[in-house]
Amino acid sequence: MIKTLRWIVFLVAALAMNFPVIVTLITSFKSARELSSNPGLWIQSPTLANYASVLGNTDRFNIYAYLLNSTAAVLIGTLLALVVAFPAAYAIARSQIGRRLLLPVVINLRAMPLVIFALPLYMMYQWFGLLDTWTGLGLILAIVNIPLALVIMVNAIGEVPIELDEAASVDGASAARIMLLVVLPVIRPAITTCFIFGFITAWNEFLFGLMLTTSKAVPMTVGASFFFAASGGGVQWGTASAVMILGALPPALLGLIMYRQISASMTAGAIKG
């Protein structure tokens, strides 16, 4: 009885949390005519016309270009955040440098509304010619990702026994070699988690994509909004839903594929003895 009740609670919670996604998925398989007469969750005549329209008609809005722009900028932003955060996290965890000031400041800056940085960033990007470029969008995505990556890595490195560093130091290893050859392999699950969370966060970023791009580097989140009235005459809900589903697939698939690695990182160090 208790097990059945748990399953009921789980199913209700899963349905409630994923209800918007379910509605969007169902809408993407409905024609415009059916949507006007049947807005409910049941599909009378499933169709792939919305997906065919999005993927086949690239004259006005090219979804492939938006996906490529997002992928390029997200990889830059995610990998650069890892490269910057790892040595900083090692210094904080091992030498306590910046633990009292730098780490709280970085975390608090990320907690602030991103729109505060909109105007100075736009002016700076305009000055350096970074507007509407993969590099420019990737740099700001890296800044968005660094705080979370820093916190995860500091905690992960703190769980690594300091004796490993001392043993490598006795053998003549430099600090850089210790960091890269001793510590890095041990915290690989945490690195993977930072990459996944960073990828998802960067992929879903809308504000800076809207503000810093116009045509050449428009990301998927911004490009998807163009399809809401692609043919004029109001919102094309079926087409818009298909675009949103396609745009959500990369981070969703990454999260599903790497779920075990995320769980391993989150539970690492929970049990000692």
C-alpha positions in Angstrom: 0.0 0.0 0.0 2.8 2.4 0.9 4.7 1.5 -2.3 1.6 2.2 -4.4 1.1 5.5 -2.7 4.7 6.5 -3.3 4.2 5.7 -7.0 1.0 7.7 -7.2 2.8 10.7 -5.6 5.7 10.3 -7.9 3.5 10.2 -11.0 1.5 13.2 -9.9 4.6 15.2 -9.2 6.2 14.1 -12.5 3.1 15.1 -14.4 2.8 18.4 -12.7 6.4 19.4 -13.3 6.4 18.2 -17.0 2.9 19.3 -17.9 4.1 22.4 -19.9 6.5 20.1 -21.9 3.7 17.6 -22.5 1.3 20.2 -23.7 4.0 21.7 -26.1 4.9 18.2 -27.4 1.2 17.4 -28.1 0.6 20.8 -29.7 3.5 20.2 -32.1 1.8 17.2 -33.6 -1.5 19.1 -34.3 -2.4 21.0 -37.4 -3.6 24.6 -37.3 -7.2 23.4 -38.1 -7.2 20.8 -35.3 -5.8 23.3 -32.8 -8.7 25.7 -33.4 -11.3 23.0 -32.8 -9.4 20.7 -30.4 -7.1 22.6 -28.0 -7.1 19.7 -25.5 -4.5 17.0 -24.8 -6.0 14.4 -27.2 -4.7 14.3 -30.8 -7.3 13.3 -33.4 -5.1 13.4 -36.5 -1.3 13.4 -35.6 0.8 15.2 -38.2 4.5 16.0 -38.8 3.7 19.0 -40.9 4.9 21.5 -38.2 8.3 19.7 -38.0 8.5 19.5 -41.8 7.8 23.2 -42.0 10.5 24.1 -39.5 13.2 21.8 -40.8 12.4 22.1 -44.5 11.6 25.8 -45.0 14.8 27.8 -44.3 14.1 30.8 -46.6 13.2 33.1 -43.8 14.3 31.5 -40.5 17.1 28.9 -40.6 16.8 26.6 -37.6 20.0 24.9 -38.5 21.9 28.2 -38.3 20.4 28.9 -34.8 21.3 25.4 -33.6 24.9 25.9 -34.9 25.2 29.3 -33.3 24.0 27.9 -29.9 26.3 24.9 -30.1 29.3 27.0 -30.9 28.7 29.7 -28.3 27.7 27.2 -25.6 30.8 25.1 -26.1 32.9 28.2 -25.8 31.1 29.4 -22.7 31.1 26.0 -21.0 34.7 24.9 -21.8 36.2 28.4 -21.0 34.3 28.4 -17.7 35.9 25.0 -16.8 39.4 26.2 -17.8 39.1 29.3 -15.7 37.3 27.8 -12.7 39.5 24.8 -12.2 42.8 26.5 -11.2 40.9 29.1 -9.2 39.1 26.3 -7.3 42.4 24.5 -6.7 43.9 27.6 -5.2 40.9 28.3 -3.0 40.6 24.7 -1.8 44.3 24.0 -1.2 45.7 27.4 -0.3 42.5 29.1 1.1 43.3 32.0 -1.3 40.1 33.9 -1.9 37.8 31.7 0.2 36.7 34.5 2.4 36.4 37.2 -0.3 36.7 36.0 -3.9 34.3 33.1 -3.6 31.5 34.9 -1.9 31.8 37.9 -4.3 31.7 35.6 -7.4 28.7 33.7 -6.1 26.8 36.9 -5.1 27.5 38.5 -8.5 25.8 35.5 -10.1 22.9 35.8 -7.8 22.2 39.4 -9.0 19.7 39.9 -11.9 21.7 39.6 -15.2 19.8 42.6 -16.7 21.9 44.9 -14.5 24.9 44.1 -16.7 23.1 44.6 -20.0 24.0 48.2 -20.8 27.7 48.2 -19.8 28.2 44.9 -21.6 26.5 46.1 -24.8 28.7 49.2 -24.8 31.8 47.2 -24.1 31.0 44.7 -26.8 30.3 47.4 -29.3 33.6 49.0 -28.6 35.6 45.7 -29.0 33.6 44.5 -32.0 32.2 41.5 -30.3 28.5 42.1 -31.0 26.8 39.3 -33.0 29.7 36.9 -32.8 30.2 33.4 -31.4 33.1 34.6 -29.4 31.3 37.5 -27.8 28.3 35.4 -26.8 30.5 32.6 -25.6 32.5 34.9 -23.3 29.4 36.1 -21.5 28.1 32.6 -21.2 31.4 31.6 -19.6 30.9 34.4 -17.0 27.5 33.1 -16.3 28.8 29.5 -15.8 31.9 30.3 -13.7 30.2 30.7 -10.3 28.5 27.3 -10.3 31.5 25.6 -11.7 33.7 27.2 -9.0 31.5 26.1 -6.2 31.3 22.5 -7.4 35.0 22.2 -8.0 36.0 23.8 -4.7 33.9 21.3 -2.9 35.1 18.4 -5.0 38.8 19.3 -4.6 38.2 19.7 -0.8 37.2 16.0 -0.7 40.5 15.0 -2.3 43.1 13.9 0.4 45.8 16.5 0.7 48.2 13.5 1.1 48.0 12.9 -2.6 49.4 16.4 -3.3 52.1 16.0 -0.7 53.2 12.6 -2.1 53.4 14.0 -5.6 55.3 17.0 -4.3 57.9 14.8 -2.6 58.4 13.0 -5.9 59.3 16.4 -7.4 56.0 17.3 -9.2 55.3 20.9 -9.6 52.0 22.5 -8.5 50.7 22.5 -12.1 51.5 18.8 -12.6 49.9 18.0 -9.3 46.8 19.9 -10.3 46.5 18.4 -13.8 47.8 14.8 -13.2 46.7 14.1 -9.6 43.7 16.2 -8.7 42.0 16.5 -12.1 41.5 12.8 -12.7 40.1 12.3 -9.2 37.4 15.1 -9.6 36.5 14.0 -13.1 32.8 13.4 -12.1 32.6 16.9 -10.8 34.1 18.2 -14.0 31.5 16.3 -16.0 28.7 17.7 -13.8 30.0 21.3 -14.3 30.0 20.7 -18.0 26.5 19.4 -18.1 25.0 22.1 -15.9 27.0 24.7 -17.7 25.9 23.5 -21.1 22.2 23.5 -20.0 22.5 26.9 -18.4 24.2 28.4 -21.4 21.9 26.8 -23.9 18.8 28.2 -22.2 20.2 31.7 -21.8 17.9 34.2 -23.6 18.7 37.7 -22.4 22.3 38.0 -23.6 21.4 36.2 -26.8 18.7 38.7 -27.5 20.9 41.7 -26.5 24.2 40.8 -28.1 23.2 39.2 -31.4 21.3 40.4 -34.4 21.7 38.0 -37.4 25.0 36.1 -37.6 25.2 34.6 -34.1 21.5 34.4 -33.1 21.1 31.4 -30.7 18.3 28.9 -30.6 16.5 30.5 -27.7 16.2 33.8 -29.6 15.6 32.2 -33.0 12.8 30.1 -31.6 10.8 33.3 -30.9 10.9 34.3 -34.5 8.7 31.3 -35.4 5.8 32.4 -33.3 4.5 34.6 -36.2 6.6 33.3 -39.0 3.7 33.4 -41.5 2.0 36.5 -40.1 -1.6 36.6 -39.0 -1.0 35.7 -35.4 0.9 33.0 -33.5 1.5 29.7 -35.3 1.2 27.6 -32.3 2.0 24.3 -34.0 5.1 25.6 -35.6 6.2 27.4 -32.5 5.7 24.2 -30.4 7.8 22.2 -32.9 10.6 24.7 -32.7 10.6 24.7 -28.9 10.7 20.9 -28.8 13.6 20.8 -31.3 15.4 23.5 -29.4 15.0 21.7 -26.1 16.3 18.4 -27.4 20.1 19.0 -27.1 20.2 19.8 -23.3 17.5 17.3 -22.5 19.3 14.5 -24.3 22.6 15.5 -22.7 21.0 15.4 -19.2 19.5 12.0 -19.8 22.6 10.5 -21.2 24.9 11.8 -18.4 22.4 11.3 -15.6 24.5 8.7 -13.9 27.6 10.9 -13.9 25.6 13.7 -12.3 24.3 11.4 -9.6 27.8 10.1 -8.9 29.2 13.6 -8.5 26.4 14.8 -6.3 26.7 11.8 -3.9 30.5 11.7 -3.9 31.8 12.4 -0.4 28.3 12.0 1.2 29.4 8.8 3.0 32.8 8.6 4.6 34.4 5.9 6.7 
